[in-house]
Amino acid sequence: MRQQNKFIAFASCVLLLLIGGCDRSRPDAVAVSAPTPAIIPAPRDLTTGAGQFNVSAATPITFAADSDAASVADYFSDLIHRTRGLQLHTQAGEADKSIHFELTAGGSAGQEDYSLTLSPERIVVSAGNSRGLFYGAVTLWQLMTPGDAAQTIAVPAVTIHDSPRFAWRGLMLDSARHFQSPEFVKRFIDWMALHKLNVLHWHLVDDQGWRLEIRKYPKLTSVGAWRVPAGAAAAADIDPATGKPRLYGGYYTQDQVREIVAYAAQRHITIVPEIEMPGHASAAVAAYPQLGVTGTHPPVVPADWGVYSTLFNVDDATFGFMEDVLTEVMALFPGEYIHVGGDEAVKDEWEASPKIQAQMRKLGIKDEHALQSYFIHRIEKFLNRHGRRLIGWDEILEGGLAPNATVMSWRGIDGAVAAATAGHDAVLAPQPALYFDNRQNGPNDPSPGRGWIISLEDVYRFDPAPAALQPEQLKHILGLQAPIFTEHMRTEERVEYMTFPRAAALAEVAWSPAERRDWTDFQARLPAQLHRYDSLGIHYTPPAPSSAQRGGGAQERAGIPQRGERVGEGAASRRTSHQLEMCTSKLVLSLTDDAPLHGERAVFLVDIMNPCWILKGADLSQSTTLTAAVGQVPFNFQIGNDVKAIPLLKPQTPEGELEVRLDSCEGEKLATLPLAPAVSSDTVTALPPAKIASRVGQHDLCFIFTRKSVDPIWVIDSIELIGLQ
């Protein structure tokens, strides 16, 4: 993929060359001028001027005798050195032909506006506070990039006055499902800052892991931070020290968290920690069973994805635990908000517990939704007493919203509309529009993730101003963020790949005025941004062509035969699972294989509620050989009673088969490929080929597995038809 990124960087340079922005023939004076400066997010007001300012090693970076300005100057100098190889000296005071950073009088701490004046004589970045000055430095860095190392950088004259549209411009990083190193979290913060994003919502707690050291309750991390991954490969990976399957996980010490929080503050990013309650509690209850409703389960931290029924108890001891935890959390995170989750709290345990029902009657609580509201109200009062504000997912609206709570709307935008209408603040983080665990580029993008395709263009076209709200109500929309849930992002590199460049689109939606947003213009500025990613070492997804570039074929599936095209005319024709049609779209996921334990793993597209695939338009006019490569993945999904709706086709052999049927999944059986050769394999297995007799014309082929149970899920890696002459 890195080679592919380099190709895109080269293509970016070609584009910039065409518009006068990348002159490889003059390595000592690389101009970055363009009809529209390649700044992302687009600034509020920009006026191009005459001439250019030439930056060289002799150009001083000056600043007023102020520690904030000095810090920004040093940050800018380091950025230029890392990305352009030019070492610029910083000094207090003023000088001719300098890059000058200055703080002006009258700025408040919350302001983020800045001005940048770039003439042939001087560059001046000014703002009322260090936050605005920092963003001015980021913009100037973009004006001086992309490009290779150079002795001189010619920067076009321009005047910019800029400020953000929204105060909350964020990403949510899920470290609960897969632990990322502190070093990665810092790099992620760096990259956020270069997009003028200012909130990192840190998802530290969930069923599959508790990642934050709480000193009063050490078992939260000694037990709750570790699990055995799902699947046969992990179960067979025995740790010689324990004689048991090797544990997977990790956690952040309080010292590490303090360092990360301080690092983020230097880049004007506020970290909002999330401590889930009353649901998504399995890891905590595994560590301290008395916190749960039953007091006995779960015995270990689970490895399934989905929604568990495990809830926290609602007695005083449990609230004492919560307050103890939040006291340590508040000491680590000085920001205004503490996120308490509140989502997907299945009420089965509360409904079945005589103790809980007795408490409800004693408190005069009518139902379990009202009990969750009571839970959130009680936590909010505690946070308010300590000068903090509560924010939670939109389920906290159910049963009555806590008086000062802020709603993060994930089930579409309705939660934000309801909150703002009632006079509460809200943040937009809707599924699927801003969920970065959805794949980006369609059938030729084999990234692990959810089945939806949320492209760069989809993110860019998201409207953060719900039409249902009046102007006064719109003031309650604090901003927006993209959740990055990592069930399907096992590695740090995968997090990068799924985040960028969609984070650039999100940044422009959150920062730039509505009238400045223009998809075509954004596309013209994007190649420069991708080149910057290369210089920073960011592993990103190459953007797919937009619907306009594809000739308006929004439903086109690149690399997949359309109606009227033929598959397999005397030549090999191979299709991966991502290039096949799903028979249904009930719960489509792009799943990573559970093996090998180290190295690259296969990725399969499958509807876990109905593992069945369609190959469209196969030419069977001649006898054909069909080969199939298959895998198996664990069914590690908590979906409640929905599991009973998964069809099971009775196998003819103990191991099961892959059946191939003509035209429909109820059609004539053309071939049966026994699964016996693949049963003992943890990775992809090529099944023995099967011959298919000729049929007139083109036909759809249905591929479906027979099996005795839902676990494991048999999956197709690829199908190949070879015409016989």
N, C-alpha and C positions, 0 to 999 in steps of 0.2 A: 504493500500500500504506500510505503514511503516513496517508491519510484513513481507511482501514480501521482502522488502529491507534487513531486518535482516536475512532472510533465505539466501539471496544472499551473505551477509557478512559472514555467517557461511560457505557457500559453498566456498567462497574465502579463508577462513582460512584452509578449508580442502585441497584445491589445494596447498596452500602455505606449509601446513604440508607435503604434498607428495614431495615437492621439497626442504624441509628443511627450510621453511620461517616462520612458525607459531607454536611455541612450547607451547601449552596451559598447558603442564604438568610442565613447569618451569616458574611460573609467575614472579619470581625475575630476570630472565635472558632470555628475549624474543629475539631470533635472527631473523633478517630479511634478512639473506643471501639467495641467489637464484642463479641458473646458469646464468641468466641475471637479473641484478638488475631491479626492477619494477619501472623504471623512465619513466614518460610521461610528455613532449615529449622526445623521445630517444635522448641522447646526441650525439654530433658529433664523439668524440673519447672516448672510455672507455676501460680501462685495469684493470682486476681484479688482486689483489695481494694476499699475504699470510697473514693469521691471521685476527684479528679483533680488533676493538677499543671498549672498554666497557665504555658506558656513564652512569653515575650515578649522584645523586644529588650533589656529591662532585666535579663533573667535571666543571671547570670554562669556561665560554665563554669570551674570551679576544678579544681585538681590539686595534689597534693603536690609538693614541690620535687624533682622527678625528671624527667629528660629523657624517659624512655619515656612516662610519664603525660602530659607536656606534648605530646609528639608525637601521642598518641591524641586528646587534647583538641582540638588544632588540626585533625586529620583530621575529627573529628566536626563541628566548627564549619563547616568547608568544605562537608561533605556537606549540612548543613541549609541553608546559604546557596544552594547550587546547586539544590537540589530544592524548597525551600519559600520561598526569597527572604528568609529571616530571618537577619540578621547578629548572631551571638552573640559576645560578647567573652570571651576566655580570660585567666585570671590564676592565679598561684600562690597557695597557701593555701586557706582555707575561707571560706565566706560563707553567710548565710541565703538561703533560697529559691534554691538554686543546683543546677546539674548538676555533680556532683563525681566525678572519676575518681581512684581510689586503688589503689596496689599494696600488697598485703598480704605479710607475711613468709612465707617457707617455700616459695614457688613455684619449681619447676624449669623449666629452659628448654624442655622438651618439653611441659609442661602447656598445655592450651588451655581449661580450665574458667574460668568467671566467674560472678559473681552480680550481679543488678540489683534494687535496691529502689527502687520508685517510690511515694511517698506524696504527699499534698497539700502537705507541707512541703518536700520535698527529693527529688532523684534521686541515687542513689549507684550507681556502677558500680565493682566491685572485682574484682581477680584477683591471682593470685600472680606473674604476669609480664606483659610487654607484649603477648604473643600473645593471652592470654585477655582482657586489657583491650580489645584491638582488637575482638575478636568481641562483647564486651559493647556496645561503641560501635555496631557494626553493628546489633545487636538494638534498641538504643534508637532509632537512626535509623529502623528499620522501624516502631517504635511511633509515631513522629512523622510518618510518611508512610503513604499518599499524600495529596496535597492540593495545592491551588493556593497561591499566595503569600498569606500571612496575617500580621497583626500579632500575633496570639496563637494558640498551638496548645495545645488542651486534651488532655492525655495521661492516660488512665485509670490508676488505681493498680494496681500489679501487683508481684509478687515472683517472680523467676526464678533458678533455679540450673541451670546448663547445662554440658554437656561433650559432646564428640563420641563417636560409636560407633567410628569408624575413624580411624586416623592419616593414611592416604593418601586424599585426596579430590581427584581431579584431572580435568583435561581435557588431551587431546593436540591440539596445534595443528600441522597439517602446513603448513609454509612452504616445503617443497621443491618441491611440485607447482605452487603459485602463491605468489609472493612477496607478503607483506603488509608494509606500511610499519612502521618502528619505532613511529610514533605509534599505529598501530592495535594493535600488540602491547601497548603500554602501556594503551590503553583496555580491551583484552580482559582484562588483568590486573586492572584496576580492577573490572570487572564480576564476575570470579571472586571477588574479595575480598568483595564484597557478598553472595555466596552461601556464605561461609565455606569456599570451596574453597581448598586450600593447595598443590597441586602442578600446575605447568605442565610437561607433557612436551612438549618442543619438538623436533619432527621436522624437522631441519635438512638432512638429506642423503638423497637417493634417486636413482634412475636419471635423473630429469628435471631435477635441479638440485642443486648444492652451494652452500649459502647462507651459510656461515660463513667469514670471512677467516682463513686460516692463513698467517702471514707467511713461514714457511719454504718454503711451496709456493704461490706466488701464482697459478699457473695453475688451481688448484682453483676460484678465483672468476673470473679473467679469461676462462677457457674454460668451466669447469664450471657457472657460474651462468647461462648463457645458452643459449637454444635457439630454433629456428624452430617456432612452433606448427603442429600438423597442419592440413591442409586447403588447398584451392586459394586461398582468400582470403589467407591468410598468405603463401603462396608467391608470390603476385602483389604483395605489399606490399614494394616495393623501396626500400631505404634509399639515398638519393642519395649519401651519404658513402662507401658501400662498393660500390654497384652490386649488392648481394645482398639476399635477403629480410631484412627487419628482425628483429632479435633481440629476444627477450622474456625477462625474468628480473629478477635483482637479487640482492644479498647484503647481509649485515650486517657492518659493520666491527667490529673488536674494541672500539673506543671505544663504538660504539652498543650492543654487547652488554653491556659493563660498566654502562652507564647503565640498560639494561633490567633487568639482574640486581639492581642496587641499588634500582630502582623497585619490583620485585617483593618484595624483602626488606622494604622499608618497609611492605608490605601483607601480610607474613608468608606469602608464597608462595615456594616453592622451585622453581627451574627445573631440570629434568632434561634435559640435551641428549641427542639421539640421533645417533650417528655410525654409520651402517649398515655392517655387515660380516658375513660375507664376500660376501653378495649385495647386490642393489640398488646395484651399484657402477659403473653405466655412466657417470655424470657424472665421477667421479674417474678412471676409465680413459680417458675421452675427453681429459682434461687431461694425464694421464701414462700412456701406453699400456703402459709397462714394468710397471705395477702389475697388469695383467691376465694371464690365463693365456696368451693367444696373442701378446700384445705388439703387436698391430696394430689392434685395434678396440675400441670403436666410434670412427669418425673424428670424430663430432660428438655433442653431447648429444642424445639421442633425445626424441621428443615423443609416443611411444605410451604408453598406460597398460597395466597388466598386469605380467607377470613376465618379466623378461629372463633369459637364461642367463649373462650377464656376471658373473664372479666375480673376486675378488681372487686373486692368486698367493699361494703359501704359502712363499716363500723368505725368507731372512733380511732381504733388502733391503726386501721388502714389510712385514715386521713392524717394521723400523726406521722406515719411513714411518708406520705406524700409531702407534707409540710417540711419534714427533715430533708428530703431529697431536693425540693425546690429551694430551700435555704442555701444548700451548697451550690445549686445551679445559679442562683442569683449572685452569689459571690464570685462566680467565674465569668458570667456574662452580664456586663453592665448596661446593655441596651434596654430600651423601654419595654419591649415585648418579650413574653414567654409564651411559646406555643404549647398547647396541651392536647393536641390531637382532637379527640372526640369523635372520630369517624368510625364507621363500620363496627359499632358496638352491638353485636348480636345479643339479644336480651334473653336467650334461652335459659342460661344459668340463673339469672335473677328471677325469671318466671317460675322455675322449678324449685327454688330454695324456700323452704318454710321460714327460715331465719330472715331472709330478705323481705319476704312478704309481710312478716310481722313488723319489721322496721318500717315498711311503707305505711302500714295501718297506723302505727304509732305516730308517724310524722304527718299523717294526713295526705299522703302522696297517692294520686289516683291510679297511675300506671307506670310502666317501666320507662317510658319516654320522659315522663315528669321526674322520675328518679334520676335519670342522667342529667336533666336540667338542674336538679338539686345538687348533684355532685359537682357540676361545673360552676354553679353559683358559689358553692362553699370554697372551691379553689380560687375563684376570682376574688372573693373577699380577702383571702389570705394574701394574694399577690398585690391587691390594691393597698393593703395596709403597709406593704413594703415599697410602695411607690412604683409598682410595675403594672403593666396592662396585659390582659389575657387575650390571646388570639387562638382560634381553633377552626377546624374544618367546618363546613356548613351544616353538619349534623347538630352542631350546638344550638341551632335555631329550634330544633325539635323540643317540645315541652316548655318552651319559653326561654328567650335569650337572656343571658346574664346582663345586668344593667350597663356595664362599661365595656363589654366584650367587642372585639373586632372579628369579623367573619372572613375566612379564606374560602372562597367559593370554588369547589372542585367538580361538583356534579353539574357541569355547565355554568351558566352565569346567573341562574335563578336565585341562588343563595345570596349573591352580592346585591341583586335587585331588591330582594326582600329586606336585607339588612339596611341598605341605603334608604329605602322607602320608610323604614322605621326609625331613621335617624342614627343608625350605627355605621361606623367605618367598615370598609370591606376591601379585600384584595382579590383580584381576579387571577385564578390559577386553574382554568377549566380543562376538564377532560372531554374529548381527546385533543382539543385545539392547541393546547400548550404543553401537553405531556410529551417529554422528550424520550420516553421509553417506547414510543411508537417509531417505526422505521421511517426513513426519509425518502427513499428513492424507488419504491415500487419493486417489481418482481426480480429485477437484477441487483437488488440490494439484499444480500443474505445476512444482514445484521440480526442478532438476537433481539427480540422485543415483541411488542404487541402487534396484532394483525393490521391495525389501521396504518395508513400511510399519511403522515403529517410532514409535508414537504417544507422546504425553506420558504417557498411562496405562500403556503398555507399559514405559516407563522406570521409572515410579514403582513398578510391581509387581515389578520385578526383585528376586530374593532373593539377597543377598550372602553367605548362610551355607549353602554346599553341604551337602546332607543326608548326603553320603557321608563327611563328616569328623566325627571325634570332637571333643569340646570342647577338648582340648589341641591338636589339629591345627588347629582353627579359629583359634587364636591366631596362626598363621602367615599368615592372610589379613590383609595390611596394610590393605587397603581396595580402592577401585575407582576407575575413571576411564572417561570416554567419549572414544574416539578420534574426532577430526575430520579425516579424510582428505579432501583438497581437490581430487582430480581433477575433481570436478564442482562445485566452488565457486570460480569464476574471480575473483570480486570479494570485497572485504572485507565489503560489505553482505550478500552471500550467506552468508558464514561466520556472521555475526550471526543471520541468518534461520534457519539450520539448527541453531544452538546453543541459542537461547532460544525458548520457556521450558523446553525439556527439561533444561537445566542446573539449573533450579530443582528438578525432580524428582530428578535425580541427587544434588543437594546434600542433599536430605532423606533419601534412602536411605543416603547415606554418613555423615550427621551424627546423625540422630535415632535414639533407641532403637527397636528393632523394635516394641515395644508402643505407641509414640506415632504410628506411621505409620498413616494412615487416608485413603484416596483421596477419600472424600466430604468430609472436613474440609479436605484439601489443595485441592480444587476451590473450597471456600468462601473460602479464603485467597488463591487465585490472582489474582482481579481486582485486588486491591491491588498485587500484585507487577507485574502488567502495567502498571498506572498508574505505578509507579516506573520501569519500563522507558521509558515515554513521557517522563518527566521527565529521564531520563538520555540520551535520544536513541538507545536501542537499537532496532534494526530486527529485530523478532521475528515468529514465525509465530503467527497467531491460532489458539488450540487448537480442534480439532474437538470436537463433542459426544462424550461417552463412550458406551460401548456401552449403559450403563443409560439415558442420556438419549435414545438412539436406539430405546428400547423393546426392548433386548436383541438388536437385529439386527446382530450383529457382522460379518456378511458383506454388509450393505447397502452399496450403492455410490451415494452421493448424486448425483443428477443423471443417473443412468444408468437407462434403463428396465429393470425387472425382468420376469420371466416374467408374461405376462398383460397387460402394458402394451404400448402400440403406439407405433411411431415413424413419424411422417409421415402424418397423416390430413388431407390437404389443406392442410397448413401447413408452413413451413420447419422442418426438424429437423436441427440441427447438432451433431456430436459431435467433440470433439478426440481426439487419440490417447490421452490419459490417460483418456478416458471410453469408450474401446473396450476390448474384451477382447483379450488376447494369445492367439494360437493355441496357443502353448506358453510355458513359463516356464523356459527353459534358462538364459539370461543376460539378464535384463530390466534395462534401464537407462533413466533419464530424461536424455536427452542434449541439451546446448546446441548450437545451430547454430554453425558456425565463422565465420559472417558475420552482420551487417556487423562490420567491425573495431571500430567505435565505435558505441555505442548499444545498445538492447535487442536481444536475440536470441531467436528462437523456441526452444522446448523440446519435444522429441519423446519419447514413450514407445515403446520398441522392444525386442524380443528380438533382440539382435545375432546370435544363432545361428540365427534363423528370423524375418526381418522379415515378419510376417503378423498381420493384425488381424481381429477379428470384431465386426460390429454385430449385436446381438441384437434379435430381435422386430420387424423392419421390416414395416410394413403396405404391401404392394404390390398392394392390391386395385384401385388405379387406376394408369394409366400414370404413371410417375415420372421426374423429371429428377434425375440424380445429379451432384453436383459434388465435386471433390476438390482440396484444397490440399496440395501435397507439397514436401518438401525433400530435401536430400542432405547427409550428414555423412561425414567421413572414417572409414574403418575403421582406427583407430589403437589396436589392441588386440593385445598380445602374449599369445596363448593357446596357443602351441605347436601340436601336431598337431591340436588340436580344430578348427582352422580348416578342416580337410578335411571335417568333418562338416556344414558349412553348406550347405544346399541351394541350387542355382542353377537357376532355371526358365528354359529357353531362350527368348530374346526372338524376336519375329517381325519386328522392325525393328531397325536398328543401335542406336537410342537406348534401346530397351526400352519396356515398357508396365506400367500398373497394371491388373491383371485383377480383375474382380468376379464371384464365383461364388455360386451359390444353395445355401443350407443347409449346405454344407461346402466345404472347399478343394479337394475333388475333384469337386464338383457341377457343374451346368450353368453355362457361362460366360454371364453376363448382359450384361456390357459390357467393353470394352477401351478404356482411356484412354491414348493415346500420350504418352510422356514427352518427346518432342522439344522442346516449348515450355519445359521446365524444365532441360534439360541444361546450358545456358550460364549459369544463374542460381545465385548463391551463397546466395540467401535463398529464402523460401517463394514458390512459384508456384502460381497457380490454373489447373488444367488445363481445357481446354474441356469443357463439360458433355456427359453421355451420357444417352440416354433408355433407360429400362427398361420393357419391356412389363408389363402387369398380371399378377399371380398371385393365386390365391385364398389368403386367410389371411395369417398372420404368418410371416416367414421370417428366418433368420439369413443375413447376407451376409459372405462372406470376401473380404478385400482382400489381394492378394499381388502383388509386383513380379516381372517378368521381368528378368534381368540376366546379363551375361557374367562378372562377377567380384564378389568380396565388397566391393571398394572402387570407388566409395563405397557407403555404405548408403543406399538410398532409403527415405524415411520419410514417413508420413502426418502432416500437421499437423491437418487436419480433413476430415470427410466431411459432406455435407449432402444430404438428400433433400427434394425439393420435389414435392408431389403436384400433378398436372395435372387441372384441372376440365374 
